[in-house]
Amino acid sequence: MTIRAMLAGSLAAVLMLAGCAGGSGDSGQGGSGKESCSLKNLPLYEEGTLTVATDKPAYPPWFKGDPENYSGYEGDIASEVAKRMDLPIKWVVEPFNRSYAPGAKDYDFDINQITITKEREQAVDFSEGYFDNAQGVMVMKDSPAVDAKSLSDLKDAQFGAQVGTTGLDFINEEIQPDQEPKVYDTTNDAKSALESGQIDAFATDLVTTVYLRDFEIDRSEVVGQYPRNEQFGMLFEQGNPLVGCVDQVLGEMKSDGTLEQLQKKHLQQYLSVPTLED
């Protein structure tokens, strides 16, 4: 039995008294997140350490550096949460497509551009959102779709996306292309398919598409973005009372401007893309 399982029941009551159990991110009158969320009996996977998961490879600008000392937007968010909870951080690997499966987790939370959806919330819990996501559409510069200005301009394209992603949902629900999209196990596989001409267009989160255009895929272009009221959240094992504490710390990071500063530092250059018309 994990330390989390042994302590979860008693901690839930402590968090409620400390003003930590609410999901609003408001520190309320129970004191600051540092006072109420640095308790020695937090239901951590590993005692005294905040264990955080992400995929491998972990893509810039979400992550930079090596796993022992991640930076980047999500890397810095996780490190700041650990700092404000007075805990060291330990990074572990969790493949994206396994993260939102039901069952026990061998980490405290996963941070990996995971969109909060009702379907996923049936199996896992999420923190409050920490980034408003839009979908991006990437093509090669010699693609017939390179001049697309609207979703309808993309209906003839052969799309590809990673399995289980909201990028795939976006293709099927919003674009509704004439051809069935090709589905790949990883972003790397979809990227390779685009480069080799197996697909005409690739859809994933906007920041990632722009990063791939600028640094990894020669002669590629991001034709547009499409907002879908999506938010990224940190993913927890269902029923983990640690969510309340993390939400409070995240709320403080929003209130004091830390989250906005991290977005400007790491993501601002990837957000200036035209919006695709309906």
C-alpha positions, -999 to +999 in steps of 0.1 A: +000+000+000+014+034-009+018+062+016-009+081-003-034+053+003-026+051+040-029+088+046-056+099+022-085+096+046-069+116+074-055+142+051-088+150+035-101+163+069-069+182+075-071+199+041-107+209+046-098+225+079-068+242+063-089+257+035-071+235+010-097+212-003-116+236-025-110+235-062-113+272-068-076+280-063-085+306-036-064+304-005-093+316+016-088+323+053-069+291+060-036+308+053-013+307+024-006+276+003+029+274+019+013+273+054-015+248+046+000+227+019+035+219+033+020+194+058+042+165+067+013+140+061+005+149+026-006+118+007+025+117-015+034+087-036+069+089-021+072+104+014+088+138+014+090+141-024+066+154-051+067+128-078+058+143-112+053+125-145+056+135-181+063+117-214+096+109-230+106+127-251+093+158-234+090+185-260+101+222-259+089+247-251+069+228-225+101+212-212+137+222-216+169+206-203+173+171-188+148+153-166+169+159-135+164+197-138+135+204-162+127+240-172+102+251-199+066+262-193+053+230-177+087+221-161+087+255-144+051+252-133+057+218-116+089+231-100+071+262-087+043+240-072+069+218-055+088+249-042+056+264-027+048+231-011+083+229+004+090+197-014+118+184-037+106+173-071+113+139-087+105+134-124+093+100-138+082+089-173+045+083-181+035+078-218+008+103-228-017+076-238-014+058-205-018+088-183-056+091-184-063+054-181-081+044-149-063+029-120-035+036-096-007+060-105+029+057-095+033+095-093+015+124-076+005+142-108+013+142-146+019+174-165+021+168-202-003+191-223-032+169-211-065+185-220-093+184-194-122+165-209-154+151-194-144+117-208-111+116-191-126+129-159-145+097-156-112+079-149-089+105-134-090+139-116-076+172-129-063+204-113-077+237-124-065+246-159-031+263-163-032+270-200-059+279-226-051+257-256-060+260-293-055+234-320-029+241-347-028+227-382+006+220-398+013+212-435+043+212-457+049+242-479+043+222-511+009+209-498-023+219-516-036+229-481-009+255-474-032+284-484-061+272-463-079+300-445-109+281-431-119+246-419-137+240-452-105+246-471-090+216-453-117+190-460-099+175-489-066+170-469-054+137-456-050+144-419-030+126-392-029+129-354-018+111-323-043+085-309-064+097-280-057+134-284-080+164-287-062+171-320-078+139-334-111+151-319-107+184-336-102+168-369-132+145-366-156+170-350-147+204-365-130+197-399-148+165-407-125+157-436-135+136-466-108+111-458-106+092-426-076+106-406-046+084-400-039+077-364-004+074-349+009+061-315+031+092-309+036+128-320+069+117-334+052+091-357+027+117-370+055+142-375+074+116-396+043+108-416+039+145-425+076+149-435+074+117-457+042+128-475+020+100-460-003+127-447-011+163-459-018+178-426-011+172-389-031+186-360-020+190-324-018+218-298-009+252-313+024+258-294+037+224-304+029+229-341+047+262-342+077+249-323+080+220-348+077+244-377+104+267-363+129+241-351+123+206-363+104+203-396+120+221-426+097+236-452+066+233-430+039+258-422+012+263-396-018+274-416-039+284-386-052+278-351-087+269-339-097+277-303-120+250-287-124+261-251-097+236-241-075+238-210-045+218-199-046+205-164-024+184-141-037+148-140-041+129-107-052+094-097-090+096-092-099+105-056-064+119-047-070+146-021-037+163-031-057+180-059-071+206-035-036+216-023-022+219-059-053+239-069-046+263-041-010+268-050-019+271-087-045+297-077-018+317-059+004+315-090-024+330-111-031+357-086+004+369-081+012+368-119+037+339-118+017+319-143+014+348-167+051+355-165+060+319-173+036+320-203+053+351-216+087+337-210+082+303-227+052+305-250+045+340-263+065+336-295+044+305-305+009+320-302+007+345-331-010+324-357-041+333-378-074+318-366-091+295-391-126+305-401-155+281-396 
